[in-house]
Amino acid sequence: MITEKVRELFLKHGVIAVTMDNIAAELGMGKNTIYNYFESKDALVENFVEKAIRENEDTCKTVVGKRNDPIIELFFTMVYAQRLYLNLTHSILHELEMNYQKAYLAVKQYKEGFIFQTIKTSMERGIKQQLFQDDFDSAVMSRFFLESLLLMSDNSIFPVKPVNDTSNLPEEIFAHLISGIATPAGTDLINYYKSQYRFTTVTQILKQPFWED
């Protein structure tokens, strides 16, 4: 109950603007009750970030290893990782960096560790399966992909789309990035997914992940 309300307030108002008094008032309880569970606002911020990271990692892991398809793994790792950065907005990350170093470090370590390594592993698996070209440095390309998804999550560059806008610009760009490293066989598979409306529009079309068909 406390963590859900804190998440709602942080996402709506930003981390710095929300005080312990605000949280207590929204929950209809005294601050001392909150302190029974969290010793400080810092602890609440850290819990907020850790929960977002854990949920994102669990979601990514539903794809990775689900079936031996590095194209699917790479695409959905990018899509799901970008969702984390849409929740932890550019402004929130800046607030964390300036005022909540432990929480910011957790996000940075997740980016540099799990997300980077998952992208790199998918690329290397795709090279072995001859779905991706073998003439690039997987570490360098993984870094490029990683920074690209962060760029796509910056609302100052790509504003939040209107509610009635059903386009999937980030997913389309991720698909183009993957196509750029694909072999002819990989390109054929990507085009197959697109022709089945099962790649860039999967979240709108399917009732279950298509790799479980």
C-alpha positions as CSV (number, residue, x, y, z in Angstrom):
1,M,0.0,0.0,0.0
2,I,2.7,2.5,1.0
3,T,5.0,1.6,-2.0
4,E,2.1,1.8,-4.5
5,K,1.2,5.3,-3.3
6,V,4.8,6.4,-3.2
7,R,5.3,5.2,-6.8
8,E,2.1,7.1,-7.9
9,L,3.3,10.3,-6.2
10,F,6.9,10.1,-7.5
11,L,5.7,9.5,-11.1
12,K,3.2,12.4,-10.9
13,H,5.2,15.0,-9.1
14,G,8.8,13.9,-9.2
15,V,11.0,12.5,-6.5
16,I,12.2,15.8,-4.9
17,A,8.8,17.5,-4.7
18,V,7.2,14.7,-2.7
19,T,7.8,14.9,1.0
20,M,7.1,12.5,3.8
21,D,4.3,14.7,4.9
22,N,2.7,14.5,1.4
23,I,3.0,10.7,1.5
24,A,1.5,10.5,5.0
25,A,-1.4,12.8,4.0
26,E,-2.2,10.8,0.9
27,L,-2.2,7.6,2.8
28,G,-4.2,9.0,5.7
29,M,-1.7,7.9,8.3
30,G,1.0,9.4,10.5
31,K,4.6,9.7,9.4
32,N,5.7,7.4,12.3
33,T,3.7,4.6,10.8
34,I,5.6,5.0,7.5
35,Y,8.9,5.1,9.5
36,N,8.0,1.7,10.9
37,Y,8.5,0.3,7.4
38,F,11.0,2.7,5.8
39,E,13.5,4.5,7.9
40,S,13.8,7.5,5.6
41,K,12.7,9.1,2.3
42,D,15.9,7.8,0.9
43,A,14.8,4.2,1.7
44,L,11.5,4.9,-0.1
45,V,13.3,6.2,-3.1
46,E,15.6,3.2,-3.2
47,N,12.6,0.8,-2.8
48,F,10.8,2.6,-5.7
49,V,13.9,2.2,-8.0
50,E,14.7,-1.4,-6.9
51,K,11.1,-2.5,-7.5
52,A,11.0,-0.9,-11.0
53,I,14.3,-2.6,-11.9
54,R,13.2,-6.0,-10.5
55,E,9.9,-5.9,-12.4
56,N,11.7,-4.9,-15.6
57,E,14.3,-7.7,-15.3
58,D,11.7,-10.3,-14.6
59,T,9.8,-9.2,-17.8
60,C,13.0,-9.3,-19.9
61,K,13.7,-12.8,-18.6
62,T,10.4,-14.1,-19.9
63,V,11.8,-13.5,-23.4
64,V,15.4,-14.4,-23.0
65,G,15.8,-18.1,-23.2
66,K,12.1,-18.6,-24.0
67,R,13.1,-20.1,-27.3
68,N,16.3,-20.0,-29.3
69,D,15.5,-16.8,-31.3
70,P,18.1,-14.0,-30.9
71,I,16.1,-11.6,-33.0
72,I,13.1,-11.9,-30.7
73,E,15.3,-11.6,-27.6
74,L,17.1,-8.5,-28.9
75,F,14.0,-6.8,-30.0
76,F,12.0,-7.3,-26.8
77,T,15.0,-6.6,-24.6
78,M,15.1,-3.2,-26.2
79,V,11.3,-2.6,-26.0
80,Y,11.1,-3.7,-22.3
81,A,14.2,-1.8,-21.3
82,Q,12.8,1.3,-22.9
83,R,9.7,1.0,-20.8
84,L,11.8,1.2,-17.7
85,Y,13.2,4.5,-18.8
86,L,9.8,5.8,-19.7
87,N,8.7,5.1,-16.1
88,L,12.0,6.4,-14.6
89,T,11.7,9.6,-16.7
90,H,14.7,11.8,-17.7
91,S,13.7,14.3,-15.0
92,I,13.4,11.6,-12.3
93,L,16.8,10.1,-13.3
94,H,18.3,13.6,-13.1
95,E,16.8,14.0,-9.6
96,L,18.2,10.7,-8.6
97,E,21.7,11.6,-9.9
98,M,21.7,14.9,-8.0
99,N,20.1,13.8,-4.7
100,Y,19.8,10.0,-4.3
101,Q,23.1,8.5,-5.4
102,K,22.4,5.0,-4.1
103,A,19.2,4.8,-6.1
104,Y,20.9,6.3,-9.2
105,L,23.7,3.9,-9.0
106,A,21.3,1.0,-8.9
107,V,19.8,2.2,-12.2
108,K,23.2,2.7,-13.7
109,Q,24.4,-0.7,-12.7
110,Y,21.3,-2.4,-14.1
111,K,21.8,-0.6,-17.4
112,E,25.6,-1.3,-17.6
113,G,25.1,-4.9,-16.3
114,F,21.9,-6.8,-17.1
115,I,20.6,-4.8,-20.1
116,F,24.0,-4.4,-21.8
117,Q,24.9,-8.0,-21.3
118,T,21.5,-9.3,-22.5
119,I,21.8,-7.2,-25.7
120,K,25.3,-8.4,-26.3
121,T,24.5,-12.1,-25.6
122,S,21.6,-11.9,-28.1
123,M,23.8,-10.4,-30.7
124,E,26.5,-13.0,-30.2
125,R,23.9,-15.8,-30.4
126,G,22.5,-14.3,-33.6
127,I,26.0,-14.2,-35.1
128,K,26.5,-17.9,-34.3
129,Q,23.1,-18.7,-35.9
130,Q,24.1,-16.6,-39.0
131,L,21.1,-14.3,-38.4
132,F,23.4,-11.4,-37.7
133,Q,26.5,-10.3,-39.6
134,D,29.9,-11.2,-38.1
135,D,31.8,-8.1,-39.2
136,F,31.1,-5.9,-36.2
137,D,32.3,-5.7,-32.6
138,S,29.4,-7.0,-30.5
139,A,30.4,-4.9,-27.4
140,V,30.5,-1.7,-29.4
141,M,27.3,-2.4,-31.2
142,S,25.6,-3.3,-27.9
143,R,26.6,0.0,-26.5
144,F,25.2,1.8,-29.5
145,F,21.9,-0.1,-29.2
146,L,21.8,0.6,-25.4
147,E,22.3,4.4,-25.9
148,S,19.7,4.4,-28.7
149,L,17.0,3.0,-26.4
150,L,17.8,5.8,-23.9
151,L,17.6,8.4,-26.6
152,M,14.2,7.1,-27.6
153,S,13.1,7.4,-23.9
154,D,14.0,11.1,-23.7
155,N,10.7,13.0,-23.9
156,S,12.5,16.2,-24.7
157,I,13.6,14.6,-28.0
158,F,10.6,12.3,-28.6
159,P,7.6,13.9,-26.8
160,V,5.0,11.6,-25.3
161,K,2.5,10.8,-28.0
162,P,-1.2,11.7,-27.7
163,V,-3.5,9.0,-26.3
164,N,-5.2,8.5,-29.7
165,D,-1.8,8.0,-31.4
166,T,-1.3,4.2,-31.9
167,S,2.0,4.4,-33.7
168,N,5.0,2.6,-32.3
169,L,7.9,4.8,-33.3
170,P,10.4,3.3,-30.8
171,E,9.6,-0.3,-31.8
172,E,9.9,0.7,-35.5
173,I,13.4,2.2,-34.9
174,F,14.5,-0.8,-32.8
175,A,13.4,-3.1,-35.7
176,H,15.4,-0.9,-38.2
177,L,18.5,-1.1,-35.9
178,I,18.2,-4.9,-35.8
179,S,17.7,-5.0,-39.6
180,G,20.9,-3.1,-40.0
181,I,23.0,-6.0,-38.5
182,A,21.0,-8.8,-40.0
183,T,22.1,-11.3,-42.6
184,P,19.8,-12.1,-45.5
185,A,18.4,-15.0,-43.4
186,G,17.9,-12.7,-40.5
187,T,16.2,-10.1,-42.7
188,D,13.8,-12.8,-44.0
189,L,12.9,-13.7,-40.4
190,I,12.3,-10.1,-39.5
191,N,10.1,-9.5,-42.5
192,Y,8.2,-12.7,-41.6
193,Y,7.5,-11.3,-38.1
194,K,6.4,-8.0,-39.6
195,S,4.1,-9.6,-42.2
196,Q,2.4,-11.5,-39.4
197,Y,1.9,-8.3,-37.4
198,R,3.9,-10.1,-34.7
199,F,6.9,-7.8,-34.3
200,T,6.5,-4.1,-33.9
201,T,2.7,-4.3,-33.0
202,V,2.8,-7.4,-30.8
203,T,1.5,-5.7,-27.7
204,Q,-1.6,-4.4,-29.5
205,I,-2.4,-7.5,-31.5
206,L,-1.7,-10.6,-29.5
207,K,-3.4,-11.9,-26.3
208,Q,-0.3,-13.9,-25.5
209,P,3.3,-13.7,-26.5
210,F,3.7,-15.1,-30.0
211,W,6.7,-17.2,-29.0
212,E,4.2,-19.3,-27.0
213,D,2.1,-20.1,-30.1
